[in-house]
Amino acid sequence: MPSEVTQRQSRLRIEGVWKAYGRRQVLRGADLDVPPGALVGVVGENGAGKSTLLRIAVGQLTPDRGTVVRAGAVGYCPQQAVLNDSFTVLQHLRLFQVAYRLPSLARAYELMDVLGFAGCGRRRTGELSGGTRQKLNLLIALMHDPQLLVLDEPYQGFDWDTHQRFWALAARLRDAGRSIVVVSHLLHDLHHFDAVRQLREGRLETEETAR
Ligand SMILES: Nc1ncnc2c1ncn2[C@@H]1O[C@H](COP(=O)(O)OP(=O)(O)OP(=O)(O)O)[C@@H](O)[C@H]1O
């Protein structure tokens, strides 16, 4: 039977997770440990099961078998942004302020600065560029300062400057003790990670990193 435990200290531990969609067996005993203060990359070919693994990590999908231990508030940045095109950026922030029960939007405004879209508050999301939509998608995952960050290709469409700022932000959060897992396709980004895990044939193998 799959089991799922939520604890207070920040951490993600996935053990022996299996998942199939009908006859398509995607995960076959995947193990992943993301302790506090670690920035871990998950890589793998298209269709290897990276998004499936992350959806299981955050509790959006139930594994067929295996254990997921998740500790601390979770920030999940899905591959596809879940935004309402008729809402403005600010309306999204207010909506999630209520959802996360935040006393203020101070951190959200700081993140808008860091990600370089502070001037976009009054724009409707349906009119935003792909990269700016992705900035909002990431901001929504981070605005409640979660302890466990689960980010599925969080920098798709970012220009180079924003891309670099993303990594500086990720390093700061890691140094502050957050547990961070990022799905990445970009080989030139692998040196940012403390550990890289390659998803192959449903299991996670350890890759050497340049760090
Ligand atoms: N809801 C679903 N129903 C059926 N099959 C699915 C579903 N979601 C994913 N799959 C299949 O499971 C496999 C793994 O998909 P997943 O999105 O997890 O891979 P991925 O490694 O994230 O891929 P990519 O690099 O293209 O984003 C794929 O073959 C996909 O078609």
PDBQT file of the ligand as one rigid body, heavy atoms in Angstrom, charges set to zero:
ROOT
HETATM    1  N1  LIG A 301      -2.462  11.512 -17.137  1.00  0.00    +0.000 N 
HETATM    2  C1  LIG A 301      -1.812  10.646 -17.922  1.00  0.00    +0.000 A 
HETATM    3  N2  LIG A 301      -2.454   9.607 -18.486  1.00  0.00    +0.000 NA
HETATM    4  C2  LIG A 301      -1.807   8.711 -19.258  1.00  0.00    +0.000 A 
HETATM    5  N3  LIG A 301      -0.489   8.767 -19.541  1.00  0.00    +0.000 NA
HETATM    6  C3  LIG A 301       0.203   9.782 -18.999  1.00  0.00    +0.000 A 
HETATM    7  C4  LIG A 301      -0.417  10.775 -18.176  1.00  0.00    +0.000 A 
HETATM    8  N4  LIG A 301       0.517  11.653 -17.779  1.00  0.00    +0.000 NA
HETATM    9  C5  LIG A 301       1.666  11.244 -18.348  1.00  0.00    +0.000 A 
HETATM   10  N5  LIG A 301       1.484  10.128 -19.076  1.00  0.00    +0.000 N 
HETATM   11  C6  LIG A 301       2.522   9.373 -19.803  1.00  0.00    +0.000 C 
HETATM   12  O1  LIG A 301       3.504   8.973 -18.860  1.00  0.00    +0.000 OA
HETATM   13  C7  LIG A 301       4.814   9.119 -19.396  1.00  0.00    +0.000 C 
HETATM   14  C8  LIG A 301       5.629  10.059 -18.504  1.00  0.00    +0.000 C 
HETATM   15  O2  LIG A 301       5.084  11.361 -18.626  1.00  0.00    +0.000 OA
HETATM   16  P1  LIG A 301       5.740  12.595 -17.838  1.00  0.00    +0.000 P 
HETATM   17  O3  LIG A 301       4.995  13.817 -18.235  1.00  0.00    +0.000 OA
HETATM   18  O4  LIG A 301       5.804  12.270 -16.391  1.00  0.00    +0.000 OA
HETATM   19  O5  LIG A 301       7.213  12.599 -18.450  1.00  0.00    +0.000 OA
HETATM   20  P2  LIG A 301       8.338  13.739 -18.405  1.00  0.00    +0.000 P 
HETATM   21  O6  LIG A 301       9.625  13.057 -18.123  1.00  0.00    +0.000 OA
HETATM   22  O7  LIG A 301       7.943  14.823 -17.464  1.00  0.00    +0.000 OA
HETATM   23  O8  LIG A 301       8.315  14.261 -19.901  1.00  0.00    +0.000 OA
HETATM   24  P3  LIG A 301       8.795  15.692 -20.544  1.00  0.00    +0.000 P 
HETATM   25  O9  LIG A 301      10.286  15.749 -20.464  1.00  0.00    +0.000 OA
HETATM   26  O10 LIG A 301       8.319  15.574 -21.964  1.00  0.00    +0.000 OA
HETATM   27  O11 LIG A 301       8.103  16.784 -19.775  1.00  0.00    +0.000 OA
HETATM   28  C9  LIG A 301       4.632   9.616 -20.826  1.00  0.00    +0.000 C 
HETATM   29  O12 LIG A 301       4.669   8.491 -21.677  1.00  0.00    +0.000 OA
HETATM   30  C10 LIG A 301       3.249  10.234 -20.823  1.00  0.00    +0.000 C 
HETATM   31  O13 LIG A 301       2.665  10.131 -22.094  1.00  0.00    +0.000 OA
ENDROOT
TORSDOF 0
